[in-house]
Amino acid sequence: MKEPQVGNGSNSIIPKWLEVLLSGKFFNSCLVHEFEKKNEENAFCLDCCLSLCIHCLPSHQNHKLLQLRRYVYQDVIRLKDVDKLLDCSFVQSYTTNSAKVVFLNQRPIKRQLIKGSLNYTCNLCHKSLQCPNIFCSISCKV
């Protein structure tokens, strides 16, 4: 079930799972399995609001999970996965490994914008975007 549209409204309610997801640290050592091989966190349990490593997954097999990915050293999620949960319209997407992804959090701005240019920018952080998008990430939209 898709959450109501989130973002840019003073009456917007951010679901708890989304709040935790956007503030989460992924691809770090798992606190439970810190000595296991390949202990990077790369999933998020929507039911428990927890980051999971590969060794944590079996205990969450019947829960709703989101797989996190990395793209240009940033946390992303496949658009088709997150679009089922919340409205991602007007969030800039990118293609990696044949899948459309969106950034969880805003990315640093690497170049100065030239005033008067026809660049499209994020409504919140002013990162350059492709038209018709108005947000660079899910966090900028919410």
Backbone torsions as a table, in degrees:
resi	resn	phi	psi	omega
1	MET	NA	129.9	-177.2
2	LYS	-79.7	135.3	176.0
3	GLU	-68.8	157.4	175.4
4	PRO	-60.2	161.0	-179.9
5	GLN	-54.5	135.2	-177.5
6	VAL	-115.5	136.8	169.5
7	GLY	120.0	146.8	172.5
8	ASN	57.2	11.6	176.0
9	GLY	-115.9	142.7	-178.9
10	SER	-68.5	-18.9	179.8
11	ASN	-97.1	8.8	-177.5
12	SER	-65.3	136.5	175.7
13	ILE	-113.9	122.3	-179.9
14	ILE	-91.7	122.3	178.0
15	PRO	-60.0	148.5	-178.1
16	LYS	-55.9	-44.3	-178.9
17	TRP	-60.0	-37.0	-179.0
18	LEU	-71.6	-39.8	177.3
19	GLU	-59.5	-46.1	179.7
20	VAL	-67.8	-42.1	179.6
21	LEU	-59.4	-45.8	-176.9
22	LEU	-70.7	-23.5	179.1
23	SER	-97.9	-2.1	-175.9
24	GLY	-72.6	155.8	174.6
25	LYS	-111.4	117.2	-176.8
26	PHE	-113.0	164.1	178.8
27	PHE	63.3	32.4	172.7
28	ASN	-114.0	175.7	177.3
29	SER	-66.3	137.5	176.2
30	CYS	-74.6	134.3	-179.4
31	LEU	-69.0	-30.6	-178.7
32	VAL	-79.9	-40.9	-175.3
33	HIS	-115.6	42.5	-173.4
34	GLU	-62.8	-20.7	-178.3
35	PHE	-101.2	-0.6	178.3
36	GLU	-77.8	154.4	176.0
37	LYS	-70.5	145.3	179.8
38	LYS	52.7	60.7	-175.9
39	ASN	-99.2	38.0	177.3
40	GLU	-83.4	139.5	176.6
41	GLU	-80.3	129.4	179.9
42	ASN	-145.0	17.3	177.0
43	ALA	-141.4	160.2	179.1
44	PHE	-134.1	127.6	179.0
45	CYS	-89.9	115.8	179.5
46	LEU	-68.3	-33.3	-178.4
47	ASP	-70.5	-39.4	-176.1
48	CYS	-101.1	-10.9	-176.2
49	CYS	57.2	49.9	-178.0
50	LEU	-129.9	146.5	169.1
51	SER	-79.5	141.4	-176.4
52	LEU	-128.5	143.9	170.3
53	CYS	-97.1	175.6	-178.3
54	ILE	-61.0	-30.0	-179.7
55	HIS	-79.0	-19.9	177.7
56	CYS	-83.5	-22.0	-173.1
57	LEU	-55.8	-42.0	-178.0
58	PRO	-56.4	-35.0	-179.2
59	SER	-77.8	-2.7	179.1
60	HIS	-122.5	19.9	-172.7
61	GLN	-61.6	-26.4	179.3
62	ASN	-98.6	11.1	-179.8
63	HIS	-98.7	166.1	174.8
64	LYS	-82.6	121.8	-176.3
65	LEU	-120.2	148.0	171.2
66	LEU	-118.3	134.5	177.2
67	GLN	-92.9	127.9	177.1
68	LEU	-92.6	148.2	179.8
69	ARG	-133.1	169.2	176.4
70	ARG	-115.8	138.2	175.2
71	TYR	-144.5	124.7	-173.7
72	VAL	42.2	50.9	174.9
73	TYR	64.3	21.6	179.1
74	GLN	-126.5	156.0	178.2
75	ASP	-78.7	129.0	178.0
76	VAL	-133.1	167.2	177.2
77	ILE	-139.6	145.8	180.0
78	ARG	-64.0	134.6	-178.8
79	LEU	-59.5	-40.4	-178.2
80	LYS	-66.4	-25.8	178.2
81	ASP	-78.7	-47.7	-175.6
82	VAL	-78.5	-26.8	-179.5
83	ASP	-64.9	-20.9	176.3
84	LYS	-73.3	-20.9	-173.2
85	LEU	-103.5	-32.5	179.3
86	LEU	-152.9	161.2	-176.6
87	ASP	-76.7	115.9	-179.6
88	CYS	-108.8	20.1	178.7
89	SER	-62.8	143.0	179.5
90	PHE	68.9	14.3	171.7
91	VAL	-98.0	127.8	-178.2
92	GLN	-59.0	127.6	175.9
93	SER	-111.2	158.2	179.6
94	TYR	-132.4	157.5	178.8
95	THR	-106.7	127.2	174.9
96	THR	-141.3	133.1	-177.9
97	ASN	49.7	44.4	177.7
98	SER	65.0	16.6	179.0
99	ALA	-126.2	141.3	174.8
100	LYS	-78.6	133.3	179.1
101	VAL	-129.9	157.3	172.9
102	VAL	-126.4	148.6	178.5
103	PHE	-76.6	141.7	175.8
104	LEU	-72.9	-46.2	-175.4
105	ASN	-124.0	159.7	-177.8
106	GLN	-62.0	149.3	-179.9
107	ARG	-100.0	153.2	178.0
108	PRO	-64.4	145.3	177.2
109	ILE	-82.8	125.4	-174.1
110	LYS	-97.5	-19.7	-179.1
111	ARG	-137.8	155.6	179.2
112	GLN	-76.9	141.6	175.6
113	LEU	-85.7	141.7	179.1
114	ILE	-89.6	124.1	-178.9
115	LYS	-61.6	139.8	179.0
116	GLY	85.6	-4.7	178.9
117	SER	-77.9	165.2	-177.2
118	LEU	-92.7	27.6	178.5
119	ASN	-70.1	143.2	172.0
120	TYR	-95.6	138.3	-176.9
121	THR	-132.6	158.4	176.7
122	CYS	-61.7	135.0	179.7
123	ASN	-61.5	-24.4	-176.1
124	LEU	-100.5	-52.5	-172.5
125	CYS	-107.4	-4.7	175.7
126	HIS	68.6	22.6	173.7
127	LYS	-69.4	142.2	178.3
128	SER	-63.1	138.9	-178.1
129	LEU	-135.1	167.7	171.6
130	GLN	-93.6	141.4	177.3
131	CYS	-64.9	141.2	10.7
132	PRO	-101.3	20.2	-176.0
133	ASN	-73.0	148.2	179.6
134	ILE	-127.2	1.9	176.7
135	PHE	-134.8	141.9	179.7
136	CYS	-89.1	-16.2	-174.9
137	SER	-157.9	168.6	176.6
138	ILE	-63.6	-40.5	-178.0
139	SER	-64.6	-33.0	177.2
140	CYS	-70.5	-31.0	178.9
141	LYS	-73.0	-37.1	-178.4
142	VAL	-89.7	NA	NA
